[in-house]
Structure formats: C-alpha cells, structure tokens
Amino acid sequence: METRASYRIHQRPGQIRRILSGGFAFALGSTALPAIGMLPLAYFTESYFYIAMALLFAVVTTLNFRFRKKQCRYHLVSIHFGQEVVLEYMDGNEIQRLSEPPSAIGAEWREEVIRGNSIFYLNIYRTASDERSVLRGDEYSNEDGSILRQQANQYWPYETLDAIHRRLNLNG
C-alpha cells in the first residue's frame, strides 16, 4: 500500500515539452518530415504532385500539433492527500489550485493507441456523490467531465500515476 501523502514534479515543463514528452513526437515527426522532404523533391522534378503532397502533409502536421496542444493544456504539478485532496495543475502556463474532500475525487485509467503504441492517461474527476460533479463550462474540465487528464510520461511515470489512482479510488 502506498504511504506517501503527496506527489510533486520537480520542474515545471513548458507547453512544447509537454507535447513532445509522450508518443506525440513520433506522430508529429511522421507528418512533418515528409512535408519537408517533398519540397526539394518537387523543385527538382517539377511535379505538382509532390507540391500537393507536401501541402497535404503540412496541413496534417498543423492539425495534429493543434490537437496535441489542446490535449496537453493540463498538466499535474502536485497532488497532496490529507483532510482534502489538493491538486495543483498547469492550465496553459498558469498554475491552478483545486481543493476537494477525498470522497469527491476519483480517478480512472484511459488508454489511447497511436500506431500500435499504448499511451496511458489518468483521468482525475469529481465523483457522482458530489453535487458539482457535472462540470458545465468549468474552465478546468475536459470534454469527458474530468478535472485533469494526465498522461504517463517522463515527469509522471506510470507507476507514480498508478499509486495516485489507487489512493484516489481508496478515498472514494
């Protein structure tokens, strides 16, 4: 059983580092590199096909980056367990603080598969026993109603997030 009362990262990563800390660098590079490589190919072969493909890959790279940027907006900085669960998280580049009773906070694992690689997320959410569990338009809520969606990465390894998951569900 986990006995620690708090977890904290020691450095505050910027947004670009949050985007590239998971498997997202491969997804971005697999579209950006062909776009860059096709421009000289289009110039030397004088083919509109390569120009069109380079533009297509550039559009896909831009959309992919914007999607990942939106996903990585939130980042857990610290969590402390005591009389209340105190969450500190980054919203964009600002640190926000949220304090709730232990029975009002829960967690669940989510898995996303990108090109055969599993990326795990810990969703921290308000439990149904809390009357504020329906987060309508709260600035810190995600589309699925979670307060925070933290990816397992170099700052928060899977084992640490699993200990937080067990601790949050033990309290609930």
C-alpha positions as CSV (number, residue, x, y, z in Angstrom):
1,M,0.0,0.0,0.0
2,E,1.3,3.5,-0.9
3,T,2.0,5.5,2.2
4,R,3.2,8.8,0.7
5,A,0.9,11.8,1.3
6,S,1.9,13.9,-1.7
7,Y,3.5,13.7,-5.1
8,R,5.2,16.6,-7.0
9,I,7.2,17.1,-10.1
10,H,10.5,19.0,-9.6
11,Q,10.4,21.1,-12.7
12,R,7.6,22.9,-14.5
13,P,7.7,21.8,-18.1
14,G,6.7,24.3,-20.9
15,Q,3.9,23.5,-23.3
16,I,6.2,22.3,-26.1
17,R,7.9,19.9,-23.7
18,R,4.5,18.6,-22.5
19,I,3.5,18.0,-26.2
20,L,6.8,16.1,-27.0
21,S,7.1,14.2,-23.7
22,G,4.8,11.4,-24.8
23,G,4.5,9.5,-28.0
24,F,3.4,12.7,-29.7
25,A,6.9,13.5,-31.1
26,F,6.7,10.5,-33.4
27,A,3.2,11.4,-34.6
28,L,4.3,14.9,-35.4
29,G,7.6,13.9,-37.0
30,S,6.0,11.3,-39.2
31,T,4.0,14.0,-40.9
32,A,6.4,16.9,-40.7
33,L,9.5,15.1,-42.2
34,P,7.7,14.0,-45.4
35,A,6.4,17.6,-45.8
36,I,9.9,19.0,-45.6
37,G,11.4,16.2,-47.7
38,M,8.9,16.6,-50.6
39,L,9.6,20.3,-51.2
40,P,13.1,19.8,-52.6
41,L,11.7,16.7,-54.5
42,A,9.0,18.9,-56.0
43,Y,11.6,21.5,-57.0
44,F,13.9,19.1,-58.8
45,T,11.3,17.0,-60.5
46,E,9.0,20.0,-61.3
47,S,6.0,17.9,-60.3
48,Y,2.8,19.4,-58.9
49,F,2.0,16.0,-57.3
50,Y,4.9,16.5,-54.8
51,I,3.8,20.0,-54.1
52,A,0.3,18.9,-53.4
53,M,1.5,16.0,-51.2
54,A,3.8,18.4,-49.3
55,L,0.9,20.8,-48.7
56,L,-1.2,17.9,-47.5
57,F,1.4,16.7,-45.0
58,A,1.9,20.3,-43.8
59,V,-1.9,20.6,-43.2
60,V,-2.0,17.3,-41.3
61,T,1.1,18.3,-39.2
62,T,-0.5,21.6,-38.3
63,L,-3.8,20.0,-37.3
64,N,-2.1,17.2,-35.4
65,F,0.0,19.8,-33.5
66,R,-3.1,21.9,-32.6
67,F,-4.9,18.8,-31.4
68,R,-2.0,17.7,-29.3
69,K,-1.5,21.2,-27.9
70,K,-5.2,21.2,-26.8
71,Q,-4.7,17.8,-25.2
72,C,-1.6,18.8,-23.3
73,R,-3.1,22.1,-21.9
74,Y,-3.5,20.5,-18.5
75,H,-0.5,19.0,-16.6
76,L,-0.4,17.8,-13.0
77,V,2.2,19.7,-10.9
78,S,1.4,18.2,-7.5
79,I,-1.2,16.3,-5.5
80,H,-1.4,16.2,-1.7
81,F,-3.6,13.8,0.3
82,G,-4.8,15.0,3.7
83,Q,-8.1,16.2,5.1
84,E,-8.6,17.4,1.5
85,V,-7.1,16.3,-1.8
86,V,-5.2,19.4,-3.1
87,L,-4.4,19.4,-6.8
88,E,-2.0,21.8,-8.4
89,Y,-2.0,21.7,-12.2
90,M,-1.0,23.8,-15.1
91,D,-3.7,25.4,-17.2
92,G,-1.8,26.6,-20.2
93,N,1.2,28.2,-18.5
94,E,-0.5,29.2,-15.3
95,I,-0.6,27.1,-12.1
96,Q,-4.2,26.5,-10.8
97,R,-5.1,25.0,-7.4
98,L,-8.1,22.9,-6.5
99,S,-9.0,21.5,-3.1
100,E,-11.8,18.9,-2.6
101,P,-12.7,16.4,0.1
102,P,-11.3,12.9,-0.6
103,S,-14.8,11.4,-1.2
104,A,-15.4,14.0,-4.1
105,I,-12.4,13.0,-6.2
106,G,-11.9,9.8,-8.2
107,A,-9.6,8.5,-10.9
108,E,-9.7,6.1,-13.9
109,W,-7.2,4.9,-16.5
110,R,-7.7,5.6,-20.2
111,E,-5.6,4.2,-23.0
112,E,-5.0,5.7,-26.4
113,V,-3.3,3.6,-29.1
114,I,-1.2,5.5,-31.7
115,R,0.5,3.4,-34.4
116,G,0.4,0.4,-32.1
117,N,1.8,2.1,-29.1
118,S,-0.3,2.5,-26.0
119,I,-0.4,5.9,-24.3
120,F,-1.9,5.8,-20.8
121,Y,-3.8,8.7,-19.2
122,L,-5.0,9.1,-15.7
123,N,-8.3,10.9,-15.6
124,I,-9.0,12.7,-12.3
125,Y,-12.7,13.6,-11.9
126,R,-15.3,14.6,-9.4
127,T,-17.3,11.6,-8.2
128,A,-21.1,11.4,-8.6
129,S,-21.6,11.9,-4.9
130,D,-20.5,15.5,-5.2
131,E,-23.3,17.8,-6.4
132,R,-20.8,19.7,-8.5
133,S,-19.9,16.6,-10.5
134,V,-21.5,17.8,-13.7
135,L,-18.9,20.3,-14.9
136,R,-20.8,22.6,-17.2
137,G,-18.4,25.0,-18.8
138,D,-15.8,24.9,-16.0
139,E,-12.6,26.2,-17.4
140,Y,-10.6,23.3,-15.9
141,S,-12.8,20.5,-17.1
142,N,-12.2,18.4,-20.2
143,E,-14.8,17.1,-22.7
144,D,-15.3,13.9,-20.7
145,G,-16.1,15.7,-17.5
146,S,-12.7,15.1,-15.9
147,I,-10.9,17.8,-13.9
148,L,-7.5,16.7,-15.2
149,R,-6.2,14.2,-17.8
150,Q,-2.6,13.4,-17.0
151,Q,-0.5,11.4,-19.5
152,A,2.1,8.9,-18.2
153,N,5.4,10.5,-19.3
154,Q,8.9,11.4,-18.1
155,Y,7.5,13.7,-15.4
156,W,4.8,11.3,-14.2
157,P,5.8,7.7,-14.7
158,Y,3.1,5.1,-15.0
159,E,4.0,3.7,-11.5
160,T,3.5,7.1,-9.8
161,L,0.2,7.7,-11.6
162,D,-0.9,4.2,-10.6
163,A,-0.2,4.9,-7.0
164,I,-2.2,8.2,-7.2
165,H,-5.0,6.2,-9.0
166,R,-5.1,3.6,-6.2
167,R,-5.0,6.3,-3.5
168,L,-7.9,8.4,-5.1
169,N,-10.1,5.3,-5.5
170,L,-9.3,4.2,-2.0
171,N,-10.6,7.5,-0.7
172,G,-13.7,7.4,-2.8
